[in-house]
Structures are given as structure tokens and as C-alpha cells.
């Protein structure tokens, strides 16, 4: 028997989404916000992102401008695991959102020029993190 090919994920429809408070892991936590952008730098308005780390799990659908947000507690590890589902992807993408100033062996193993694609930027009280699916400034994704 031959396995069947993967199917394109999405577009993601809003039916049963969003779940109430699905992007809020810690109401008084740190807000992380950003955009999902395609290879041409255009917003991806139907992506679904999931974060997890320790006992936190959150899910957020992007809006028409590709914007997402989470409210989280800073994990001891200093990063959140991020899974991206979007149109045109045959499989989901795995990456990390590192908090500013955090270093670990995984981040150190990434080419210094690409490392900033994994680190959120502090902008006032908010951490900003964009996901670029391809092209210039493409986010580092893990197998």
C-alpha cells in the first residue's frame, strides 16, 4: 500500500473559532502580538497559531490583517513553542518565540544572522513577534 499525499491545510474558517479566551493563558501576563506574513510580505488572514510551554496552551486565529495575540506568563525556559497552520502548507510549521535576553543551546545553534527571527522585540509593555512564512526575514522553522 502506498500512503496518500498530504492535503493542503486551510483555509481556516471561523466556525467554532475563536474559543472564548483561547489566546489568554495568563490574564495578567505578558502580551505577545504580531503578524503572519507570506513570502510577498502580505498578511495571512486565515492562519491558526498555537503556543505551548509548561502548563500553558493558547490558540489564536489571525484576523484579516494577519494579526494574532497571546497573553502568557514568561516560562522558565524563556521561550514558547509555536505551531503555525496556514493555507498553502502541506504540514504545520514548528518554531519558537524567545523572550528578549534569553539564550539556550538551540538558539545558539542558529546562524547569528537568522537568530533574530526567533526573538520577540520589546515594544513598551508588549512583545512583538512576526511570523514570515518565506522570503526575506523568513522565520526559522524546526523539523
JOTA-V471479 format. One line per field, one symbol per residue. ss: DSSP state (A for helix, B for strand, O for the rest). phi: phi as a letter, one per 30 degrees, with the letter a starting at -180 (. if undefined). psi: psi as a letter, one per 40 degrees, with the letter a starting at -180 (. if undefined). A space follows every 10 residues. Layout:
ss = ???
phi = ???
psi = ???
//
This chain:
ss = OOOOOOOOBO OOOOOOOOOO OOOBOOOOOB BBBBBBBOOO OOBOOOOBBB BBBOOBBBBB BOOOOOBBBB BBOOOOOOBB BBBBBOOOBO OOBBBBBBOO OOOOAAAAAO OAAAAAAABO BBBOOBBBOO BBOOOOOOOO OBO
phi = .cddddcddj dccdeibdde hdccdbecdd dcbabcbddc icdcdbdbcb calhccbbbb cdddcidbab bbcddedibc dbcccaeicd bdccabccde idbadddddd eedceedccd cdbiccccbc ccdaidiedd ccd
psi = ihiiiiihhi ihieheiiih fdehdhdeah hhiaihiade eiihefihih iihbehhihh iiadeehiii hihhiddeii hhhhhiiehd iihhaihiii ehiiddddeh hddedeeehi hhgbeihhhi hhdiahehih ii.
//
